Amino acid sequence: MKNEKTFLLHITKFDTLTTLKQKIFPLSLNANSIKFICQGNFLLNNSILLSNRDFKELFSQLSRSITRVSFNSSRLFELKTIKIECALPYLPETVTEMDFSRSSLGLKKGQELANIFESLSDSIIKINLSLNNLGKKPSWELMTCFEALANKKCKSIKLCNNHLYLQKENLKSLFNIFSDSVESFDLSYNDFGRQNDGEELLAHLFSGLKPSVRKLKLSGNFIECWPRERLKILHRLPPTITTLDFSGSPAFYTLDIEQLCSFLSSIPKTVRRIKLQYNSLFEEKTIDERVKLFKALTPWCNLLDLHGDQEDDIASACVPMRQLAQLYQLPRELEDRILSYLFKTKKTSEATSLINAKFNTMTNFNSLEEQVSLFSLGPN
């Protein structure tokens, strides 16, 4: 969330409703996000003074500026004396995002999970269920809780790092449960690419996605490392998917140019945006290696989002210059020199204006040396 201001509410075994109210007011008035932190040995014996009624009142009195509520790593759902789902309906109607990541939901039975999701307001459009080992649950239990979630109007659902590969052929029916309101799934780090039957897993997944899904994140699944033959499964991606996100995938750093291009060429043309942010594609490479890689990515330059790491940002900023260079049909040697200069000096903001301003003058010179001199690029 952009411009997020999060208020951290630490809950201890000594807290009462009164002390929690004192903690929240007035510090949380300017916050648009609140995170409940409840950790400690007291959780093991459920020695907590708070009750379900206390949480109901606390939630009902939260500031209307709150749009996001996080239970990330809070362990509140491990308490046997408290049922947080009883209080969830009392959250302000302004709350549109819930974060249940790493909250031990995987320890709950299917119907218990369903009760939690059913208690959520219809105003919730984003939900994070990452790091809960949901894939290790029996498929019928997972279907039960997904059916409850499908009754909501969620647009974005995160299911990162949940061992979903264990669901195998059930992936189709599981994802087919979700409603037509879902536009985005984050399925990062579910080990699809490390399985011998990885293509079959993706086939089941792709066939289960509803036409409403426009964005799919598959970071950290090591699919990009597959040989060309296995990558053909990407052609079975639903044509409604227009954004593929592989940001923050550690394997990209190790790929050579041939493998990277093989991966990109396997992505169907119905995909209009490929996110490769924070993959360090251009980090720790020589200037010549960066130029070579950048030119290899040219066929996909209008689709790629490389922003993130410093060198990748520079490469992304070079795209308009590259397009102008091709439009003006600059000599290949000059184009390489310009790219080398930009990667070396990081003066990408000057690149497009430089070419536009000097193109007409540059055409009056025949030699590469004269052209390079005009651009003031210095020695190669």
NUZABA-160827 format. One record per residue (C-alpha): residue number from 1; residue in three letters; x, z, y. Coordinates in pm, whole numbers, plus 50000, padded with zeros to 5 digits. Layout:
N
> NUM	ALA	X	Z	Y
...
***
This chain:
380
> 1	MET	50000	50000	50000
> 2	LYS	50138	49902	50339
> 3	ASN	50188	50181	50593
> 4	GLU	50096	50438	50333
> 5	LYS	50116	50802	50439
> 6	THR	50093	51024	50135
> 7	PHE	50012	51393	50138
> 8	LEU	50159	51582	49841
> 9	LEU	49938	51866	49719
> 10	HIS	50130	52103	49491
> 11	ILE	49903	52308	49264
> 12	THR	50039	52631	49115
> 13	LYS	49894	52888	48878
> 14	PHE	49834	53121	49174
> 15	ASP	49627	52874	49375
> 16	THR	49262	52929	49451
> 17	LEU	49020	52702	49633
> 18	THR	49099	52888	49955
> 19	THR	49475	52840	49928
> 20	LEU	49436	52471	49844
> 21	LYS	49217	52418	50150
> 22	GLN	49481	52590	50361
> 23	LYS	49746	52357	50222
> 24	ILE	49546	52045	50291
> 25	PHE	49422	52123	50641
> 26	PRO	49536	52003	50888
> 27	LEU	49843	51834	50736
> 28	SER	49643	51570	50549
> 29	LEU	49435	51454	50845
> 30	ASN	49664	51160	50919
> 31	ALA	49725	51070	50553
> 32	ASN	49556	50779	50379
> 33	SER	49681	50881	50035
> 34	ILE	49692	51210	49846
> 35	LYS	49893	51292	49535
> 36	PHE	49810	51592	49318
> 37	ILE	50120	51755	49170
> 38	CYS	50059	52006	48893
> 39	GLN	50359	52083	48675
> 40	GLY	50503	52390	48506
> 41	ASN	50494	52608	48197
> 42	PHE	50167	52768	48305
> 43	LEU	49997	52448	48193
> 44	LEU	50084	52525	47832
> 45	ASN	49858	52830	47819
> 46	ASN	49608	52702	48076
> 47	SER	49673	52997	48306
> 48	ILE	49516	52849	48617
> 49	LEU	49272	53019	48852
> 50	LEU	49088	52705	48958
> 51	SER	48758	52591	48808
> 52	ASN	48566	52264	48782
> 53	ARG	48348	52380	49072
> 54	ASP	48657	52440	49287
> 55	PHE	48778	52085	49231
> 56	LYS	48433	51947	49310
> 57	GLU	48431	52126	49645
> 58	LEU	48793	52036	49717
> 59	PHE	48733	51665	49650
> 60	SER	48414	51660	49854
> 61	GLN	48599	51799	50157
> 62	LEU	48891	51556	50153
> 63	SER	48944	51361	50472
> 64	ARG	48756	51030	50500
> 65	SER	49089	50871	50591
> 66	ILE	49195	50898	50225
> 67	THR	49176	50562	50047
> 68	ARG	49411	50633	49756
> 69	VAL	49420	50925	49512
> 70	SER	49711	50975	49272
> 71	PHE	49739	51192	48962
> 72	ASN	50074	51039	48871
> 73	SER	50265	51282	48646
> 74	SER	50034	51566	48753
> 75	ARG	49941	51681	48398
> 76	LEU	49603	51801	48526
> 77	PHE	49438	51604	48247
> 78	GLU	49621	51818	47990
> 79	LEU	49431	52130	48096
> 80	LYS	49161	52237	47851
> 81	THR	48988	52471	48094
> 82	ILE	48943	52202	48359
> 83	LYS	48768	51867	48332
> 84	ILE	48878	51668	48634
> 85	GLU	48631	51390	48551
> 86	CYS	48352	51630	48650
> 87	ALA	48491	51637	49004
> 88	LEU	48587	51269	49042
> 89	PRO	48238	51161	49161
> 90	TYR	48284	51396	49458
> 91	LEU	48578	51201	49601
> 92	PRO	48509	51039	49941
> 93	GLU	48348	50696	49923
> 94	THR	48646	50571	50124
> 95	VAL	48869	50600	49814
> 96	THR	48931	50253	49671
> 97	GLU	49243	50311	49461
> 98	MET	49313	50553	49175
> 99	ASP	49654	50614	49020
> 100	PHE	49643	50767	48671
> 101	SER	49993	50654	48573
> 102	ARG	50193	50887	48348
> 103	SER	49904	51134	48344
> 104	SER	49881	51185	47966
> 105	LEU	49557	50989	47936
> 106	GLY	49687	50857	47606
> 107	LEU	49631	51204	47460
> 108	LYS	49258	51172	47521
> 109	LYS	49009	51038	47268
> 110	GLY	48838	50709	47344
> 111	GLN	48510	50867	47454
> 112	GLU	48695	51121	47670
> 113	LEU	48868	50835	47848
> 114	ALA	48538	50655	47882
> 115	ASN	48389	50963	48048
> 116	ILE	48673	50966	48301
> 117	PHE	48622	50599	48390
> 118	GLU	48243	50632	48402
> 119	SER	48281	50916	48653
> 120	LEU	48460	50691	48901
> 121	SER	48276	50566	49205
> 122	ASP	48188	50197	49233
> 123	SER	48405	50191	49545
> 124	ILE	48721	50193	49326
> 125	ILE	48872	49844	49315
> 126	LYS	49230	49927	49209
> 127	ILE	49329	50141	48914
> 128	ASN	49672	50221	48770
> 129	LEU	49683	50324	48403
> 130	SER	50054	50264	48344
> 131	LEU	50276	50476	48118
> 132	ASN	49999	50635	47914
> 133	ASN	50079	50498	47566
> 134	LEU	49735	50338	47550
> 135	GLY	49855	50068	47312
> 136	LYS	49923	50332	47047
> 137	LYS	49556	50427	47032
> 138	PRO	49323	50285	46765
> 139	SER	49176	49960	46894
> 140	TRP	48817	50088	46872
> 141	GLU	48905	50383	47098
> 142	LEU	49071	50151	47347
> 143	MET	48767	49926	47343
> 144	THR	48543	50224	47415
> 145	CYS	48734	50323	47728
> 146	PHE	48780	49961	47844
> 147	GLU	48404	49907	47813
> 148	ALA	48347	50200	48048
> 149	LEU	48602	50060	48290
> 150	ALA	48441	49716	48266
> 151	ASN	48122	49859	48415
> 152	LYS	48310	49922	48739
> 153	LYS	48398	49663	49003
> 154	CYS	48776	49685	48973
> 155	LYS	48972	49390	49109
> 156	SER	49322	49503	49013
> 157	ILE	49423	49686	48693
> 158	LYS	49775	49802	48606
> 159	LEU	49855	49857	48239
> 160	CYS	50236	49862	48257
> 161	ASN	50448	50015	47983
> 162	ASN	50164	50097	47745
> 163	HIS	50299	49942	47421
> 164	LEU	50015	49690	47427
> 165	TYR	50206	49467	47184
> 166	LEU	50084	49706	46912
> 167	GLN	49729	49578	46960
> 168	LYS	49831	49232	46831
> 169	GLU	49523	49019	46748
> 170	ASN	49296	49274	46923
> 171	LEU	49436	49170	47261
> 172	LYS	49181	48889	47292
> 173	SER	48875	49109	47239
> 174	LEU	49023	49393	47448
> 175	PHE	49079	49182	47759
> 176	ASN	48758	48989	47709
> 177	ILE	48574	49319	47764
> 178	PHE	48669	49341	48132
> 179	SER	48418	49225	48389
> 180	ASP	48438	48913	48601
> 181	SER	48536	49125	48901
> 182	VAL	48897	49164	48777
> 183	GLU	49133	48930	48963
> 184	SER	49472	49078	48873
> 185	PHE	49639	49237	48570
> 186	ASP	49982	49399	48569
> 187	LEU	50108	49396	48208
> 188	SER	50475	49457	48281
> 189	TYR	50704	49621	48025
> 190	ASN	50477	49593	47723
> 191	ASP	50749	49441	47501
> 192	PHE	50563	49116	47430
> 193	GLY	50882	48910	47444
> 194	ARG	51078	49129	47206
> 195	GLN	50840	49078	46914
> 196	ASN	50893	48816	46645
> 197	ASP	50530	48715	46688
> 198	GLY	50551	48721	47068
> 199	GLU	50397	48375	47106
> 200	GLU	50099	48480	46897
> 201	LEU	50057	48796	47106
> 202	LEU	50052	48594	47428
> 203	ALA	49810	48344	47275
> 204	HIS	49564	48627	47200
> 205	LEU	49616	48772	47547
> 206	PHE	49571	48442	47732
> 207	SER	49255	48354	47538
> 208	GLY	49103	48691	47629
> 209	LEU	49148	48663	48006
> 210	LYS	48834	48592	48207
> 211	PRO	48827	48296	48454
> 212	SER	48814	48548	48740
> 213	VAL	49178	48651	48677
> 214	ARG	49402	48479	48932
> 215	LYS	49720	48686	48911
> 216	LEU	49914	48799	48605
> 217	LYS	50228	49013	48615
> 218	LEU	50451	49000	48306
> 219	SER	50775	49151	48437
> 220	GLY	51012	49317	48193
> 221	ASN	50868	49153	47881
> 222	PHE	51181	48937	47829
> 223	ILE	50973	48621	47790
> 224	GLU	51215	48444	48025
> 225	CYS	51488	48479	47759
> 226	TRP	51301	48276	47499
> 227	PRO	51429	47933	47391
> 228	ARG	51240	47629	47516
> 229	GLU	51038	47595	47195
> 230	ARG	50893	47946	47225
> 231	LEU	50832	47905	47598
> 232	LYS	50578	47632	47523
> 233	ILE	50322	47909	47477
> 234	LEU	50310	47938	47857
> 235	HIS	50124	47606	47862
> 236	ARG	49831	47794	47711
> 237	LEU	49807	48008	48022
> 238	PRO	49450	47983	48160
> 239	PRO	49434	47722	48440
> 240	THR	49266	47981	48662
> 241	ILE	49593	48181	48684
> 242	THR	49753	48070	49010
> 243	THR	50013	48348	49051
> 244	LEU	50266	48456	48789
> 245	ASP	50471	48762	48875
> 246	PHE	50806	48834	48709
> 247	SER	50944	49057	48986
> 248	GLY	51186	49330	48890
> 249	SER	51274	49185	48550
> 250	PRO	51628	49293	48455
> 251	ALA	51682	48998	48219
> 252	PHE	51679	48743	48503
> 253	TYR	52012	48874	48624
> 254	THR	52171	48760	48295
> 255	LEU	52016	48412	48274
> 256	ASP	52232	48105	48325
> 257	ILE	52101	47815	48531
> 258	GLU	51996	47612	48228
> 259	GLN	51787	47894	48082
> 260	LEU	51630	47977	48419
> 261	CYS	51529	47615	48474
> 262	SER	51400	47593	48116
> 263	PHE	51179	47893	48184
> 264	LEU	51049	47760	48517
> 265	SER	50978	47415	48375
> 266	SER	50763	47575	48103
> 267	ILE	50522	47722	48358
> 268	PRO	50212	47500	48393
> 269	LYS	50156	47317	48718
> 270	THR	49830	47502	48775
> 271	VAL	50045	47800	48881
> 272	ARG	50104	47778	49256
> 273	ARG	50316	48086	49310
> 274	ILE	50596	48234	49097
> 275	LYS	50720	48574	49211
> 276	LEU	51082	48652	49122
> 277	GLN	51141	48932	49372
> 278	TYR	51409	49194	49311
> 279	ASN	51572	49000	49028
> 280	SER	51918	48973	49189
> 281	LEU	51942	48603	49108
> 282	PHE	52202	48543	49377
> 283	GLU	52381	48877	49365
> 284	GLU	52747	48902	49258
> 285	LYS	52795	48524	49254
> 286	THR	53051	48315	49437
> 287	ILE	52940	48097	49727
> 288	ASP	52970	47785	49511
> 289	GLU	52765	47947	49233
> 290	ARG	52492	48039	49482
> 291	VAL	52479	47687	49619
> 292	LYS	52460	47542	49268
> 293	LEU	52183	47782	49167
> 294	PHE	51989	47725	49487
> 295	LYS	51997	47348	49440
> 296	ALA	51889	47384	49077
> 297	LEU	51581	47575	49194
> 298	THR	51481	47302	49441
> 299	PRO	51200	47156	49222
> 300	TRP	51024	47492	49242
> 301	CYS	51123	47596	49597
> 302	ASN	50765	47570	49726
> 303	LEU	50641	47796	49447
> 304	LEU	50909	48064	49431
> 305	ASP	50901	48399	49606
> 306	LEU	51259	48532	49599
> 307	HIS	51234	48801	49863
> 308	GLY	51376	49141	49779
> 309	ASP	51752	49170	49734
> 310	GLN	51970	49067	50028
> 311	GLU	52121	48756	49874
> 312	ASP	51784	48649	49735
> 313	ASP	51637	48688	50085
> 314	ILE	51905	48455	50217
> 315	ALA	51827	48201	49947
> 316	SER	51458	48220	50032
> 317	ALA	51537	48168	50400
> 318	CYS	51739	47859	50309
> 319	VAL	51435	47678	50167
> 320	PRO	51315	47525	50500
> 321	MET	51670	47405	50569
> 322	ARG	51687	47246	50224
> 323	GLN	51358	47066	50282
> 324	LEU	51475	46934	50619
> 325	ALA	51805	46822	50471
> 326	GLN	51620	46617	50212
> 327	LEU	51373	46484	50469
> 328	TYR	51658	46364	50690
> 329	GLN	51852	46243	50385
> 330	LEU	52168	46429	50479
> 331	PRO	52474	46341	50273
> 332	ARG	52498	46564	49966
> 333	GLU	52843	46684	50066
> 334	LEU	52719	46791	50408
> 335	GLU	52419	46966	50257
> 336	ASP	52650	47162	50026
> 337	ARG	52872	47257	50319
> 338	ILE	52571	47379	50518
> 339	LEU	52444	47586	50226
> 340	SER	52788	47735	50170
> 341	TYR	52808	47821	50538
> 342	LEU	52466	47988	50535
> 343	PHE	52538	48195	50224
> 344	LYS	52873	48294	50371
> 345	THR	52760	48382	50725
> 346	LYS	52395	48471	50652
> 347	LYS	52290	48282	50968
> 348	THR	51980	48139	50804
> 349	SER	51764	48183	51112
> 350	GLU	51971	47917	51289
> 351	ALA	51960	47663	51007
> 352	THR	51639	47467	51071
> 353	SER	51678	47455	51450
> 354	LEU	52038	47345	51403
> 355	ILE	51939	47047	51191
> 356	ASN	51644	46949	51409
> 357	ALA	51848	46970	51728
> 358	LYS	52152	46781	51604
> 359	PHE	52010	46526	51363
> 360	ASN	51987	46239	51612
> 361	THR	52335	46306	51746
> 362	MET	52476	46346	51397
> 363	THR	52362	46001	51287
> 364	ASN	52603	45848	51539
> 365	PHE	52898	45975	51334
> 366	ASN	53008	45812	51012
> 367	SER	53258	46054	50862
> 368	LEU	53177	46381	50688
> 369	GLU	53450	46551	50890
> 370	GLU	53280	46452	51216
> 371	GLN	52943	46574	51091
> 372	VAL	53087	46905	50974
> 373	SER	53265	46947	51305
> 374	LEU	52938	46886	51490
> 375	PHE	52772	47164	51290
> 376	SER	53067	47394	51367
> 377	LEU	53078	47500	51003
> 378	GLY	53450	47559	50993
> 379	PRO	53668	47496	50688
> 380	ASN	53501	47479	50346
***
